[in-house]
Amino acid sequence: MAKKSIADVNVAGKTVLMRVDFNVPLDDNSNVTDDRRVRMAVPSIKSVIDRGGKLILCSHLGRPEPGQDNSKESLKPAADVLATLLGKPVAFATDAVDADASAKVAALKDGDVLVLENLRFYKGEKKGDAAFAAKLAGFADIYCNDAFGTCHRTDASMVAVPQAMIGKPRVVGFLVQKEIQYLSDAIANPQRPFIAILGGAKVSDKINVIKNLLTICDKVLIGGAMAYTFSLAMGGKVGQSRVELDKVELAKELIQLGGSRLVLPTDTHCGDAFNSDCNKVVVKAGEIPDTFQGFDIGPATAAQYAQELKNAKTVVWNGPMGVFEMPPFDAGTRIVAEAIANSSATSIIGGGDSAAAIQQLGFADKVSHVSTGGGASLSMLEGQKFAAVELLDEA
């Protein structure tokens, strides 16, 4: 699945349209509260401007309604953060394809950077509209996709724009290149034992991931609230725990399909209220008292999972083992994260809450890769092909 990267093309004197993921959180005063997604794009950005290219950056932010007052979802704050990170001015267009964008694109000089306004201010972006895409495509000589978090979508900037630029270089940025390397290539050719750890609240979110990984993993370890749906499927008592009653039959099928490869918790850390000061008890899986609910895998399960991970050569983790934001129910997630960090395995953290947990626990620099796209990484773990990546130039 190797694709040409931005490093493989001559950008000097050329205009590059780079799709980035600047979908950053903003506070009530429109300040960026977490600039990680902007920082992650900097290597690809610097590759263009340091080699004398003219760079146009485009992204979406939030879920604005085209035609409404969307000032709270402007990309201007992200552009300001980027200027600080680069230590140089970054131009900003107050529209994406209209008069201001056209004028500012025309004014670009070698080494300049321009950020276009939020693409989702236009209906054509979500609809994959060819006319909207043609306007964006007309700005540039080279297309670069460095927005992994949106790669599973078919928005105009992801698919219709590169389609409109057939015959021109269409490449990946360093961020997307790294995500493909880990999430696609490492899983297609894993070193074994290959272990997946899947947590989070819902079986329904991860049905296809579980099914796909059961066909390629040596073990799939289950944690989080989804474990209680499996427990119910085995005739266990789950008390007040969060379950998906409509997914119990499916859980039975997955248990049948997985056999010894599907590993479920043997004990559960429970509480009688959703707070750190509640009454707590550790019980065997399937024996949760009526007035309690499961908030974490128990200590025996955490120790068992850590032992499994000790010998792993490839690890994929998506979803926390419990309520990791609330001690003491963060223990399972912490023990699993520490075991991954201490292992010699190629370790891939699949975005979303797992990425937040590994950062919060201080192990992010001890794993091989932390994905930037929760939804996209799940889709890739399901084995999906992405049109936004497939149509780019082969390496």
VENNORMO-V682828 format. One record per pair of residues at least 12 apart in sequence whose ideal C-beta (glycine too) atoms are under 8 Angstrom apart, sorted by the first residue. I is the first residue (numbers start at 0). J is the second residue. D is the distance in Angstrom with one decimal. If there is no record, write none. Layout:
{{I J D} {I J D}}
//
This chain:
{{0 179 5.6} {0 183 5.0} {0 184 6.4} {0 187 7.8} {0 388 7.5} {1 179 7.7} {1 184 7.9} {1 393 7.1} {1 394 4.0} {2 170 6.7} {2 171 4.7} {2 175 7.9} {2 176 6.9} {2 179 6.9} {2 388 6.7} {2 391 4.9} {2 392 6.5} {2 393 6.5} {2 394 5.8} {3 168 7.2} {3 170 4.6} {3 171 7.2} {3 391 7.1} {3 392 4.3} {3 393 6.9} {3 394 5.2} {4 170 5.6} {4 171 5.4} {4 172 7.1} {4 173 6.5} {4 176 5.0} {4 394 7.6} {5 17 7.7} {5 43 5.5} {5 46 5.2} {5 47 6.5} {5 143 5.0} {5 145 7.6} {5 170 5.3} {5 171 7.3} {5 172 5.4} {5 173 7.0} {6 46 6.0} {6 173 7.6} {7 170 6.5} {7 394 7.3} {8 141 5.9} {8 168 4.6} {8 170 5.9} {9 50 7.9} {10 46 7.8} {10 47 5.2} {10 50 5.1} {10 51 6.9} {10 52 3.3} {10 141 6.5} {11 50 5.8} {11 51 4.1} {11 52 6.5} {11 109 7.2} {12 51 6.3} {12 52 7.6} {12 53 7.9} {12 109 6.0} {13 52 5.6} {13 53 7.1} {13 140 4.3} {13 141 5.7} {14 52 7.3} {14 53 4.5} {14 54 7.8} {14 55 6.6} {14 104 7.2} {14 107 6.6} {14 138 6.5} {14 139 4.6} {14 140 5.2} {14 141 7.3} {15 47 5.0} {15 52 5.1} {15 53 7.0} {15 54 5.3} {15 55 6.9} {15 139 6.1} {15 140 7.2} {15 141 4.5} {15 142 7.7} {15 143 5.7} {16 55 4.9} {16 57 6.6} {16 135 6.4} {16 136 7.3} {16 138 5.8} {16 139 3.6} {16 141 7.2} {16 142 5.4} {16 143 7.1} {16 160 7.1} {17 40 7.9} {17 43 6.6} {17 44 7.2} {17 47 7.1} {17 54 6.2} {17 55 7.0} {17 56 5.4} {17 57 7.4} {17 142 8.0} {17 143 4.3} {17 144 7.9} {17 145 5.7} {17 172 6.5} {18 57 5.7} {18 58 7.0} {18 142 7.7} {18 143 7.1} {18 144 5.2} {18 145 6.7} {18 146 4.6} {18 149 7.4} {18 156 5.0} {18 157 6.4} {18 160 7.4} {19 36 7.9} {19 40 4.6} {19 43 7.9} {19 44 7.9} {19 56 5.3} {19 57 7.3} {19 58 5.0} {19 145 5.4} {19 146 5.4} {19 172 7.7} {20 36 5.3} {20 39 8.0} {20 40 7.3} {20 58 6.2} {20 145 7.6} {20 146 4.1} {20 147 6.8} {20 148 4.3} {20 149 5.9} {20 371 6.8} {20 372 7.3} {21 36 6.0} {21 37 5.9} {21 40 7.4} {21 56 7.4} {21 58 3.9} {21 60 6.3} {21 74 5.9} {21 77 4.2} {21 81 8.0} {21 114 7.7} {22 36 6.6} {22 58 6.6} {22 59 6.0} {22 60 5.2} {22 61 7.0} {22 148 6.7} {22 149 7.9} {23 35 8.0} {23 36 5.4} {23 37 6.3} {23 60 6.9} {23 76 7.6} {23 77 5.5} {23 80 7.6} {25 60 7.9} {25 71 7.2} {25 72 7.9} {25 76 6.0} {29 71 6.6} {29 73 7.2} {29 75 7.8} {29 76 5.1} {30 76 6.5} {31 76 5.1} {31 77 6.3} {31 80 5.0} {34 80 5.0} {34 84 7.5} {35 371 7.7} {36 148 7.4} {36 371 6.6} {37 77 5.8} {37 80 5.1} {37 81 5.5} {37 84 6.5} {38 84 6.3} {39 174 5.4} {39 371 5.8} {40 56 7.8} {40 81 8.0} {40 145 5.7} {40 172 7.1} {40 174 6.5} {41 81 7.8} {41 84 5.7} {41 85 7.1} {42 172 7.9} {42 173 4.8} {42 174 7.6} {43 143 6.8} {43 145 4.7} {43 172 3.5} {43 173 4.9} {43 174 6.4} {44 56 7.3} {44 81 7.5} {44 85 7.2} {44 112 6.8} {45 85 7.5} {46 173 7.2} {47 143 7.7} {48 85 7.8} {48 110 4.8} {48 111 7.4} {48 112 6.1} {49 110 7.8} {51 109 4.5} {51 110 6.0} {52 109 7.0} {52 110 7.5} {52 141 7.8} {53 107 4.1} {53 108 6.9} {53 109 6.1} {53 110 7.6} {53 111 5.6} {53 113 8.0} {54 107 7.9} {54 111 7.0} {54 112 4.8} {54 113 7.0} {55 104 6.2} {55 107 7.5} {55 113 5.1} {55 115 6.5} {55 138 5.7} {55 139 6.2} {56 81 7.7} {56 112 6.7} {56 113 6.9} {56 114 4.8} {56 115 6.9} {57 95 6.6} {57 114 7.9} {57 115 4.7} {57 118 5.6} {57 135 6.7} {57 156 5.6} {58 74 6.2} {58 77 7.3} {58 114 7.9} {58 117 7.3} {58 118 6.6} {58 146 6.8} {59 117 6.0} {59 118 4.9} {59 119 4.3} {59 124 6.7} {59 149 7.2} {59 154 7.2} {59 156 7.8} {60 72 5.1} {60 73 7.6} {60 74 5.5} {60 77 7.0} {60 117 5.1} {60 119 7.4} {61 117 7.7} {61 119 7.4} {62 119 7.1} {63 117 6.3} {63 119 5.3} {63 120 5.9} {65 119 7.3} {65 120 5.9} {65 121 5.9} {65 122 4.6} {69 117 6.8} {69 120 5.6} {72 117 5.6} {72 119 7.7} {72 120 7.9} {73 116 6.6} {73 117 6.3} {74 91 7.5} {74 114 5.8} {74 115 7.4} {74 116 5.9} {74 117 5.1} {75 91 5.5} {75 114 7.9} {75 116 7.9} {77 114 7.0} {78 91 4.5} {78 114 3.9} {81 112 7.2} {81 114 6.8} {85 112 7.0} {87 112 7.6} {89 112 4.8} {89 113 7.4} {89 114 6.0} {90 103 5.4} {90 106 7.8} {90 107 7.7} {90 111 6.7} {90 112 6.8} {90 113 4.4} {90 114 7.2} {91 113 7.3} {91 114 5.2} {91 116 7.6} {92 104 7.8} {92 113 6.2} {92 114 7.2} {92 115 5.0} {92 116 5.9} {93 116 5.7} {94 115 7.5} {94 116 5.3} {94 120 7.7} {95 115 4.5} {95 116 5.1} {95 117 7.2} {95 118 5.5} {95 120 6.7} {95 121 6.1} {95 135 7.2} {96 115 7.8} {96 121 7.0} {96 131 6.6} {96 134 3.9} {96 135 6.0} {100 115 5.5} {100 116 7.5} {100 138 7.5} {101 138 7.9} {104 138 4.9} {118 154 7.3} {118 155 7.5} {118 156 5.4} {123 155 5.6} {124 154 5.4} {124 155 5.0} {124 156 6.3} {125 154 6.0} {125 155 7.8} {126 155 7.2} {127 153 5.4} {127 154 6.4} {127 155 4.9} {127 158 6.1} {127 159 5.0} {128 155 5.6} {128 159 6.9} {129 155 7.9} {129 159 5.6} {129 163 7.1} {131 155 5.3} {131 159 7.6} {132 155 4.4} {132 156 7.4} {132 159 3.4} {132 160 4.7} {132 162 7.3} {132 163 5.0} {133 163 5.2} {135 155 7.3} {135 156 6.4} {135 160 5.1} {135 163 7.9} {136 160 5.1} {136 163 3.8} {136 164 4.9} {139 164 7.4} {139 167 7.7} {140 167 6.0} {140 168 7.7} {141 167 6.2} {141 168 4.6} {141 169 7.7} {141 170 7.1} {142 160 6.3} {142 161 5.0} {142 164 4.8} {142 167 6.6} {142 168 7.2} {142 169 4.5} {142 170 7.3} {143 169 7.9} {143 170 5.3} {143 171 7.0} {143 172 5.3} {144 157 7.0} {144 161 7.2} {144 169 7.8} {144 170 7.6} {144 171 5.5} {144 172 6.6} {144 175 5.6} {144 387 6.2} {144 388 7.1} {144 391 6.3} {145 171 6.9} {145 172 2.6} {145 173 7.1} {145 174 5.0} {145 175 5.5} {146 175 7.2} {147 174 5.8} {147 175 4.9} {147 178 4.4} {147 370 7.3} {147 371 5.4} {147 372 4.6} {147 375 5.5} {148 350 7.8} {148 371 5.6} {148 372 3.5} {148 373 7.6} {148 374 7.2} {148 375 5.6} {149 372 7.4} {149 375 7.1} {149 387 7.4} {150 175 6.7} {150 178 7.8} {150 372 6.8} {150 375 4.9} {150 385 4.8} {150 387 4.9} {150 388 5.7} {151 372 7.7} {151 374 6.0} {151 375 4.6} {151 378 4.1} {151 379 7.7} {151 383 6.7} {151 385 5.8} {151 387 7.7} {152 387 7.1} {153 386 6.0} {153 387 7.2} {157 386 7.8} {157 387 4.0} {158 386 5.2} {158 387 5.4} {158 390 7.1} {161 387 7.6} {161 390 5.6} {161 391 6.5} {162 390 6.5} {168 392 6.4} {169 390 7.1} {169 391 4.9} {169 392 5.3} {170 391 6.2} {170 392 5.9} {171 388 7.2} {171 391 6.0} {174 371 6.5} {175 388 7.1} {177 368 6.8} {178 368 7.8} {178 370 6.1} {178 371 7.0} {178 372 7.1} {178 375 7.6} {178 376 7.4} {178 379 7.7} {179 388 6.9} {181 345 7.7} {181 347 5.0} {181 367 6.7} {181 368 4.2} {181 370 7.5} {182 347 6.4} {182 349 7.6} {182 368 8.0} {182 370 6.5} {182 376 5.8} {182 379 4.4} {182 380 6.9} {183 379 6.0} {185 313 6.3} {185 345 5.8} {185 347 6.4} {186 215 6.9} {186 313 7.8} {186 315 6.9} {186 347 7.9} {186 379 7.9} {186 380 7.1} {189 215 7.1} {189 312 7.4} {189 313 4.0} {189 345 7.9} {190 312 3.7} {190 313 5.1} {190 344 7.8} {190 345 6.6} {191 217 5.9} {191 312 5.7} {191 313 7.0} {192 217 4.4} {192 218 7.0} {192 310 6.0} {192 311 5.2} {192 312 5.9} {192 313 7.7} {193 215 6.8} {193 216 5.0} {193 217 5.3} {193 311 7.2} {193 312 7.0} {193 313 4.4} {193 314 7.8} {193 315 7.9} {194 216 6.4} {194 217 6.4} {194 218 4.8} {194 219 7.7} {194 220 6.6} {194 307 6.0} {194 308 6.3} {194 311 4.5} {194 313 7.3} {194 314 5.4} {194 315 7.7} {194 344 7.8} {195 212 4.5} {195 216 4.8} {195 218 7.4} {195 219 4.8} {195 220 7.1} {195 314 7.5} {195 315 4.6} {195 316 7.5} {195 317 7.7} {196 219 7.9} {196 220 4.6} {196 222 6.8} {196 304 6.9} {196 308 7.8} {196 314 7.1} {196 315 7.3} {196 316 4.5} {196 317 7.5} {196 318 7.7} {196 320 7.8} {196 335 6.1} {196 339 7.9} {197 209 6.3} {197 212 7.4} {197 219 6.4} {197 220 7.2} {197 221 5.9} {197 222 7.4} {197 223 7.7} {197 225 7.3} {197 317 5.7} {197 318 5.5} {198 221 7.4} {198 222 4.0} {198 223 3.2} {198 225 7.0} {198 317 7.4} {198 318 3.3} {198 319 4.9} {198 320 5.0} {198 321 7.7} {198 332 7.6} {198 353 7.6} {199 223 4.6} {199 224 7.2} {199 225 6.1} {199 317 7.3} {199 318 3.2} {199 319 6.7} {199 351 7.9} {199 352 6.5} {200 223 6.3} {200 224 4.3} {200 225 6.5} {200 241 6.2} {201 224 7.4} {201 225 6.0} {201 243 6.1} {201 246 7.9} {202 225 4.6} {202 228 4.9} {202 229 7.4} {202 243 5.8} {202 246 4.7} {202 249 6.7} {202 250 6.0} {202 253 7.8} {203 243 5.9} {203 246 5.6} {204 377 7.4} {205 225 6.9} {205 317 7.3} {205 318 7.1} {205 377 7.1} {206 246 7.9} {206 249 6.5} {206 253 7.8} {207 381 4.2} {207 382 7.9} {208 317 7.0} {208 377 5.8} {208 380 4.8} {208 381 5.2} {209 253 5.8} {209 257 7.8} {209 261 7.9} {210 253 7.2} {210 256 7.2} {211 380 6.7} {211 381 5.3} {211 382 4.7} {212 315 7.3} {212 380 6.7} {213 253 7.4} {213 256 6.0} {213 257 5.0} {213 260 5.8} {213 261 6.5} {216 260 6.5} {216 315 7.9} {217 260 6.8} {218 260 5.8} {218 262 5.6} {218 307 6.0} {219 257 6.5} {219 260 6.0} {219 261 5.4} {219 262 6.7} {220 262 4.8} {220 304 5.2} {220 307 6.5} {221 261 6.9} {221 262 6.7} {221 263 5.3} {221 264 6.9} {222 264 6.4} {222 296 4.9} {222 300 7.5} {222 304 7.5} {222 318 7.3} {222 319 7.4} {222 320 3.6} {222 321 6.9} {222 331 6.2} {222 332 7.9} {222 335 7.3} {223 318 5.2} {223 319 6.0} {223 320 5.9} {223 321 6.6} {224 240 6.8} {224 241 4.3} {224 242 7.6} {224 293 7.2} {225 243 8.0} {225 318 7.6} {226 263 6.2} {226 264 5.1} {226 267 7.7} {226 284 7.5} {226 293 7.3} {226 296 7.2} {227 240 4.1} {227 241 6.5} {227 242 4.9} {227 287 7.8} {227 293 5.5} {228 242 4.9} {228 243 5.0} {228 246 5.4} {228 247 6.3} {228 250 5.1} {229 250 4.8} {229 253 7.5} {229 254 6.6} {229 263 5.4} {230 263 7.4} {230 264 7.9} {230 284 5.7} {230 285 4.9} {230 287 8.0} {231 244 7.7} {231 247 5.3} {231 250 7.3} {232 247 4.9} {232 248 7.6} {232 250 3.8} {232 251 4.5} {232 254 6.3} {233 254 7.0} {233 263 7.8} {233 285 6.3} {234 285 7.2} {235 284 6.4} {235 285 2.4} {235 286 7.1} {235 287 7.8} {236 285 6.0} {236 286 5.9} {236 287 5.6} {236 288 7.9} {236 289 7.6} {237 285 7.6} {237 287 5.3} {237 292 7.8} {237 293 6.9} {238 269 6.9} {238 287 3.8} {238 288 5.6} {238 289 5.4} {238 290 6.7} {238 291 4.7} {238 292 5.4} {238 293 7.3} {239 289 7.6} {239 290 6.7} {239 291 6.5} {239 292 4.0} {240 269 7.9} {240 287 6.0} {240 292 4.4} {240 293 4.4} {241 292 7.0} {262 303 7.8} {262 304 7.8} {262 307 7.3} {263 284 6.7} {264 284 5.0} {264 296 4.7} {264 297 6.7} {264 300 4.2} {265 283 6.8} {265 284 5.5} {265 297 7.2} {265 299 5.4} {265 300 5.3} {265 303 6.8} {266 281 5.9} {266 282 6.6} {266 283 5.5} {266 284 5.9} {266 296 7.3} {266 297 3.0} {266 298 7.0} {266 299 4.7} {266 300 5.5} {267 281 7.1} {267 282 5.8} {267 283 7.7} {267 284 5.6} {267 287 6.0} {267 293 4.3} {267 295 7.4} {267 296 6.8} {267 297 5.2} {267 300 7.9} {268 281 5.4} {268 293 7.2} {268 294 6.0} {268 295 4.1} {268 296 7.0} {268 297 5.1} {268 298 7.5} {268 321 6.9} {268 327 7.4} {268 328 6.2} {268 330 7.1} {268 331 7.1} {269 281 7.3} {269 282 6.2} {269 287 5.5} {269 288 7.1} {269 291 4.1} {269 292 6.2} {269 293 5.3} {269 294 6.5} {270 291 6.4} {270 292 6.7} {270 294 5.3} {270 328 7.2} {271 290 5.5} {271 291 5.1} {271 292 7.8} {273 292 7.9} {273 294 7.8} {273 322 7.9} {273 325 7.9} {274 325 7.3} {275 325 5.6} {275 326 5.8} {275 327 7.0} {275 328 7.9} {278 291 7.9} {279 327 7.2} {281 297 4.9} {281 298 6.6} {282 297 7.6} {284 297 7.8} {284 300 7.7} {293 321 7.9} {294 321 5.4} {294 322 4.8} {294 325 7.5} {294 328 4.0} {295 320 6.2} {295 321 2.8} {295 322 6.5} {295 327 7.8} {295 328 4.1} {295 329 7.4} {295 330 6.2} {295 331 4.5} {295 332 7.5} {296 320 4.8} {296 321 6.1} {296 331 3.9} {297 331 7.6} {298 330 7.3} {300 331 7.0} {301 320 7.3} {301 330 6.6} {301 331 4.7} {301 334 4.1} {301 335 6.7} {302 334 7.4} {304 320 7.9} {304 334 7.4} {304 335 5.6} {304 338 6.9} {305 334 5.5} {305 335 6.8} {305 337 7.5} {305 338 3.8} {308 335 7.2} {308 338 4.2} {308 339 5.9} {308 342 5.4} {308 344 7.3} {309 338 6.7} {309 341 7.9} {309 342 6.3} {311 342 5.8} {311 344 4.4} {312 343 7.7} {312 344 5.3} {312 345 7.1} {313 344 5.8} {313 345 5.0} {313 347 7.8} {314 339 5.6} {314 342 6.7} {314 344 4.6} {314 345 7.2} {314 346 4.6} {314 347 6.9} {315 347 4.9} {315 349 6.3} {315 380 6.6} {316 335 7.2} {316 336 8.0} {316 339 6.2} {316 346 7.3} {316 347 7.3} {316 348 5.4} {316 349 6.4} {316 353 5.3} {316 357 8.0} {317 348 7.8} {317 349 3.5} {317 350 7.4} {317 351 7.2} {317 353 5.4} {317 376 7.0} {317 377 6.6} {317 380 6.7} {318 349 7.9} {318 351 7.5} {318 352 6.3} {318 353 5.9} {319 332 4.4} {319 352 5.2} {319 353 6.4} {319 356 5.1} {320 332 4.5} {320 335 5.6} {323 352 7.5} {323 356 4.9} {323 359 7.4} {323 360 8.0} {332 356 5.3} {332 360 7.4} {333 360 5.6} {336 356 6.3} {336 357 5.6} {336 360 5.0} {336 362 5.1} {337 360 7.6} {337 362 6.8} {339 362 7.2} {339 366 6.1} {340 362 4.1} {340 365 3.8} {340 366 6.2} {341 365 7.7} {344 367 8.0} {345 367 4.9} {346 366 4.2} {346 367 4.8} {346 368 7.3} {347 366 7.7} {347 367 6.3} {347 368 5.0} {347 370 7.0} {348 363 7.9} {348 366 5.6} {348 368 6.9} {348 369 4.5} {348 370 6.3} {349 370 5.2} {349 373 7.2} {349 376 4.2} {349 377 6.6} {349 380 6.3} {350 369 7.7} {350 370 4.0} {350 371 6.5} {350 372 5.2} {350 373 3.7} {350 374 7.7} {350 375 7.3} {350 376 4.3} {350 377 7.6} {351 373 3.1} {351 374 7.9} {351 376 7.7} {351 377 7.9} {352 373 7.8} {354 369 5.1} {354 370 6.6} {354 371 7.7} {354 373 7.4} {357 369 6.1}}
//
